[in-house]
Amino acid sequence: MRLRYGGSASTWGFALYPASTDEYQDAILPTSGFAGTPEDALDCACGLYLTDPSI
């Protein structure tokens, strides 16, 4: 997972690194936005890869 600064401490974009493509891909948060808090990004990544694939 890579975080990208969005201009304030509470606005960050993020990308995931799937080994199958060998590159980072921008990800959309469950809130339908490309930016949010680092906690939102971590929750989304963990949901995708560890518990709930429907997120």
N, CA, C and O atoms as a printed pandas DataFrame, in Angstrom:
     atom_number atom_name residue_name chain_id  residue_number  x_coord  y_coord  z_coord
0              1         N          MET        A               1    0.850   -1.159    0.000
1              2        CA          MET        A               1    0.000    0.000    0.000
2              3         C          MET        A               1    0.900    1.228    0.000
3              4         O          MET        A               1    1.909    1.272    0.703
4              5         N          ARG        A               2    0.530    2.203   -0.781
5              6        CA          ARG        A               2    1.264    3.459   -0.847
6              7         C          ARG        A               2    0.293    4.598   -0.577
7              8         O          ARG        A               2   -0.794    4.640   -1.153
8              9         N          LEU        A               3    0.682    5.524    0.300
9             10        CA          LEU        A               3   -0.119    6.710    0.572
10            11         C          LEU        A               3    0.435    7.886   -0.210
11            12         O          LEU        A               3    1.645    8.000   -0.407
12            13         N          ARG        A               4   -0.459    8.762   -0.653
13            14        CA          ARG        A               4   -0.071    9.970   -1.383
14            15         C          ARG        A               4   -0.688   11.177   -0.687
15            16         O          ARG        A               4   -1.898   11.225   -0.469
16            17         N          TYR        A               5    0.150   12.149   -0.341
17            18        CA          TYR        A               5   -0.306   13.346    0.365
18            19         C          TYR        A               5   -1.275   14.128   -0.507
19            20         O          TYR        A               5   -1.017   14.355   -1.689
20            21         N          GLY        A               6   -2.404   14.543    0.089
21            22        CA          GLY        A               6   -3.427   15.236   -0.664
22            23         C          GLY        A               6   -3.595   16.699   -0.312
23            24         O          GLY        A               6   -4.581   17.312   -0.721
24            25         N          GLY        A               7   -2.656   17.287    0.440
25            26        CA          GLY        A               7   -2.733   18.701    0.735
26            27         C          GLY        A               7   -3.034   19.043    2.176
27            28         O          GLY        A               7   -2.825   20.180    2.599
28            29         N          SER        A               8   -3.526   18.074    2.942
29            30        CA          SER        A               8   -3.750   18.303    4.364
30            31         C          SER        A               8   -3.513   16.991    5.109
31            32         O          SER        A               8   -3.432   15.921    4.506
32            33         N          ALA        A               9   -3.407   17.098    6.408
33            34        CA          ALA        A               9   -3.107   15.909    7.211
34            35         C          ALA        A               9   -4.224   14.876    7.186
35            36         O          ALA        A               9   -3.993   13.713    7.517
36            37         N          SER        A              10   -5.422   15.278    6.801
37            38        CA          SER        A              10   -6.542   14.331    6.797
38            39         C          SER        A              10   -6.958   13.890    5.401
39            40         O          SER        A              10   -7.937   13.157    5.257
40            41         N          THR        A              11   -6.243   14.316    4.382
41            42        CA          THR        A              11   -6.594   13.938    3.011
42            43         C          THR        A              11   -5.413   13.230    2.344
43            44         O          THR        A              11   -4.379   13.835    2.062
44            45         N          TRP        A              12   -5.595   11.953    2.103
45            46        CA          TRP        A              12   -4.558   11.129    1.493
46            47         C          TRP        A              12   -5.185   10.245    0.421
47            48         O          TRP        A              12   -6.304    9.759    0.587
48            49         N          GLY        A              13   -4.475   10.041   -0.660
49            50        CA          GLY        A              13   -4.867    9.063   -1.657
50            51         C          GLY        A              13   -4.076    7.798   -1.384
51            52         O          GLY        A              13   -3.082    7.838   -0.659
52            53         N          PHE        A              14   -4.491    6.694   -1.941
53            54        CA          PHE        A              14   -3.689    5.498   -1.751
54            55         C          PHE        A              14   -3.770    4.588   -2.956
55            56         O          PHE        A              14   -4.708    4.644   -3.751
56            57         N          ALA        A              15   -2.759    3.751   -3.063
57            58        CA          ALA        A              15   -2.673    2.789   -4.156
58            59         C          ALA        A              15   -2.252    1.451   -3.568
59            60         O          ALA        A              15   -1.560    1.390   -2.552
60            61         N          LEU        A              16   -2.677    0.397   -4.218
61            62        CA          LEU        A              16   -2.324   -0.956   -3.803
62            63         C          LEU        A              16   -1.351   -1.552   -4.813
63            64         O          LEU        A              16   -1.348   -1.166   -5.982
64            65         N          TYR        A              17   -0.531   -2.487   -4.363
65            66        CA          TYR        A              17    0.476   -3.118   -5.209
66            67         C          TYR        A              17    0.159   -4.601   -5.357
67            68         O          TYR        A              17    0.599   -5.416   -4.547
68            69         N          PRO        A              18   -0.601   -4.949   -6.387
69            70        CA          PRO        A              18   -0.824   -6.383   -6.621
70            71         C          PRO        A              18    0.400   -6.970   -7.329
71            72         O          PRO        A              18    0.830   -6.452   -8.359
72            73         N          ALA        A              19    0.946   -8.027   -6.790
73            74        CA          ALA        A              19    2.143   -8.635   -7.365
74            75         C          ALA        A              19    1.907   -9.130   -8.789
75            76         O          ALA        A              19    2.852   -9.233   -9.572
76            77         N          SER        A              20    0.674   -9.431   -9.126
77            78        CA          SER        A              20    0.382   -9.956  -10.465
78            79         C          SER        A              20    0.610   -8.923  -11.569
79            80         O          SER        A              20    0.899   -9.289  -12.708
80            81         N          THR        A              21    0.481   -7.639  -11.240
81            82        CA          THR        A              21    0.695   -6.603  -12.261
82            83         C          THR        A              21    2.046   -5.920  -12.128
83            84         O          THR        A              21    2.483   -5.234  -13.052
84            85         N          ASP        A              22    2.719   -6.098  -10.984
85            86        CA          ASP        A              22    4.043   -5.529  -10.736
86            87         C          ASP        A              22    4.059   -4.007  -10.822
87            88         O          ASP        A              22    5.056   -3.415  -11.234
88            89         N          GLU        A              23    2.946   -3.371  -10.430
89            90        CA          GLU        A              23    2.877   -1.907  -10.388
90            91         C          GLU        A              23    1.767   -1.475   -9.434
91            92         O          GLU        A              23    0.853   -2.244   -9.133
92            93         N          TYR        A              24    1.863   -0.232   -8.963
93            94        CA          TYR        A              24    0.826    0.303   -8.084
94            95         C          TYR        A              24   -0.402    0.681   -8.896
95            96         O          TYR        A              24   -0.289    1.175  -10.018
96            97         N          GLN        A              25   -1.582    0.444   -8.318
97            98        CA          GLN        A              25   -2.840    0.820   -8.948
98            99         C          GLN        A              25   -3.639    1.663   -7.967
99           100         O          GLN        A              25   -3.842    1.256   -6.823
100          101         N          ASP        A              26   -4.097    2.841   -8.403
101          102        CA          ASP        A              26   -4.909    3.694   -7.540
102          103         C          ASP        A              26   -6.150    2.935   -7.093
103          104         O          ASP        A              26   -6.733    2.162   -7.853
104          105         N          ALA        A              27   -6.539    3.167   -5.859
105          106        CA          ALA        A              27   -7.682    2.460   -5.294
106          107         C          ALA        A              27   -8.758    3.453   -4.864
107          108         O          ALA        A              27   -8.469    4.601   -4.525
108          109         N          ILE        A              28   -9.985    2.989   -4.886
109          110        CA          ILE        A              28  -11.132    3.795   -4.458
110          111         C          ILE        A              28  -11.567    3.296   -3.088
111          112         O          ILE        A              28  -11.694    2.093   -2.864
112          113         N          LEU        A              29  -11.793    4.227   -2.183
113          114        CA          LEU        A              29  -12.252    3.875   -0.844
114          115         C          LEU        A              29  -13.713    3.428   -0.884
115          116         O          LEU        A              29  -14.434    3.770   -1.821
116          117         N          PRO        A              30  -14.155    2.673    0.112
117          118        CA          PRO        A              30  -15.567    2.268    0.169
118          119         C          PRO        A              30  -16.537    3.449    0.208
119          120         O          PRO        A              30  -17.722    3.293   -0.087
120          121         N          THR        A              31  -16.034    4.626    0.572
121          122        CA          THR        A              31  -16.869    5.828    0.593
122          123         C          THR        A              31  -16.990    6.454   -0.796
123          124         O          THR        A              31  -17.513    7.560   -0.930
124          125         N          SER        A              32  -16.515    5.761   -1.826
125          126        CA          SER        A              32  -16.577    6.180   -3.233
126          127         C          SER        A              32  -15.683    7.367   -3.563
127          128         O          SER        A              32  -15.951    8.103   -4.513
128          129         N          GLY        A              33  -14.638    7.553   -2.794
129          130        CA          GLY        A              33  -13.713    8.640   -3.065
130          131         C          GLY        A              33  -12.300    8.119   -3.262
131          132         O          GLY        A              33  -11.971    7.006   -2.852
132          133         N          PHE        A              34  -11.473    8.936   -3.895
133          134        CA          PHE        A              34  -10.086    8.578   -4.101
134          135         C          PHE        A              34   -9.198    9.070   -2.967
135          136         O          PHE        A              34   -8.013    8.736   -2.931
136          137         N          ALA        A              35   -9.741    9.856   -2.039
137          138        CA          ALA        A              35   -8.955   10.400   -0.946
138          139         C          ALA        A              35   -9.702   10.250    0.369
139          140         O          ALA        A              35  -10.932   10.274    0.414
140          141         N          GLY        A              36   -8.937   10.095    1.426
141          142        CA          GLY        A              36   -9.506    9.968    2.759
142          143         C          GLY        A              36   -8.393    9.951    3.778
143          144         O          GLY        A              36   -7.269   10.362    3.489
144          145         N          THR        A              37   -8.697    9.483    4.955
145          146        CA          THR        A              37   -7.682    9.427    6.003
146          147         C          THR        A              37   -6.816    8.180    5.817
147          148         O          THR        A              37   -7.235    7.227    5.162
148          149         N          PRO        A              38   -5.606    8.184    6.393
149          150        CA          PRO        A              38   -4.784    6.971    6.320
150          151         C          PRO        A              38   -5.483    5.763    6.939
151          152         O          PRO        A              38   -5.292    4.634    6.487
152          153         N          GLU        A              39   -6.289    5.997    7.967
153          154        CA          GLU        A              39   -7.022    4.905    8.598
154          155         C          GLU        A              39   -8.035    4.288    7.633
155          156         O          GLU        A              39   -8.211    3.070    7.611
156          157         N          ASP        A              40   -8.701    5.129    6.834
157          158        CA          ASP        A              40   -9.642    4.619    5.828
158          159         C          ASP        A              40   -8.915    3.743    4.810
159          160         O          ASP        A              40   -9.413    2.685    4.425
160          161         N          ALA        A              41   -7.745    4.184    4.380
161          162        CA          ALA        A              41   -6.970    3.424    3.401
162          163         C          ALA        A              41   -6.539    2.075    3.972
163          164         O          ALA        A              41   -6.642    1.052    3.295
164          165         N          LEU        A              42   -6.058    2.072    5.211
165          166        CA          LEU        A              42   -5.635    0.822    5.826
166          167         C          LEU        A              42   -6.813   -0.113    6.040
167          168         O          LEU        A              42   -6.695   -1.316    5.810
168          169         N          ASP        A              43   -7.939    0.416    6.473
169          170        CA          ASP        A              43   -9.137   -0.411    6.641
170          171         C          ASP        A              43   -9.560   -1.036    5.320
171          172         O          ASP        A              43   -9.928   -2.210    5.275
172          173         N          CYS        A              44   -9.508   -0.265    4.259
173          174        CA          CYS        A              44   -9.899   -0.777    2.945
174          175         C          CYS        A              44   -8.937   -1.869    2.479
175          176         O          CYS        A              44   -9.373   -2.925    2.019
176          177         N          ALA        A              45   -7.637   -1.622    2.596
177          178        CA          ALA        A              45   -6.649   -2.611    2.165
178          179         C          ALA        A              45   -6.769   -3.903    2.965
179          180         O          ALA        A              45   -6.712   -4.993    2.397
180          181         N          CYS        A              46   -6.935   -3.786    4.278
181          182        CA          CYS        A              46   -7.097   -4.982    5.105
182          183         C          CYS        A              46   -8.381   -5.730    4.764
183          184         O          CYS        A              46   -8.406   -6.961    4.755
184          185         N          GLY        A              47   -9.434   -4.989    4.486
185          186        CA          GLY        A              47  -10.689   -5.626    4.106
186          187         C          GLY        A              47  -10.563   -6.384    2.799
187          188         O          GLY        A              47  -11.131   -7.465    2.640
188          189         N          LEU        A              48   -9.820   -5.818    1.871
189          190        CA          LEU        A              48   -9.650   -6.471    0.578
190          191         C          LEU        A              48   -8.788   -7.722    0.665
191          192         O          LEU        A              48   -9.105   -8.744    0.056
192          193         N          TYR        A              49   -7.712   -7.642    1.411
193          194        CA          TYR        A              49   -6.728   -8.723    1.398
194          195         C          TYR        A              49   -6.810   -9.683    2.574
195          196         O          TYR        A              49   -6.257  -10.780    2.508
196          197         N          LEU        A              50   -7.488   -9.294    3.649
197          198        CA          LEU        A              50   -7.478  -10.166    4.822
198          199         C          LEU        A              50   -8.825  -10.738    5.197
199          200         O          LEU        A              50   -8.888  -11.873    5.670
200          201         N          THR        A              51   -9.916   -9.997    5.004
201          202        CA          THR        A              51  -11.189  -10.509    5.534
202          203         C          THR        A              51  -12.343  -10.483    4.547
203          204         O          THR        A              51  -12.909  -11.537    4.254
204          205         N          ASP        A              52  -12.709   -9.345    4.032
205          206        CA          ASP        A              52  -13.965   -9.221    3.310
206          207         C          ASP        A              52  -13.742   -8.787    1.862
207          208         O          ASP        A              52  -13.564   -7.595    1.614
208          209         N          PRO        A              53  -13.746   -9.693    0.916
209          210        CA          PRO        A              53  -13.504   -9.318   -0.479
210          211         C          PRO        A              53  -14.625   -8.514   -1.125
211          212         O          PRO        A              53  -14.462   -8.033   -2.246
212          213         N          SER        A              54  -15.753   -8.358   -0.448
213          214        CA          SER        A              54  -16.857   -7.594   -1.038
214          215         C          SER        A              54  -16.692   -6.094   -0.868
215          216         O          SER        A              54  -17.485   -5.338   -1.427
216          217         N          ILE        A              55  -15.697   -5.630   -0.121
217          218        CA          ILE        A              55  -15.493   -4.207    0.118
218          219         C          ILE        A              55  -14.989   -3.540   -1.149
219          220         O          ILE        A              55  -14.753   -2.332   -1.159
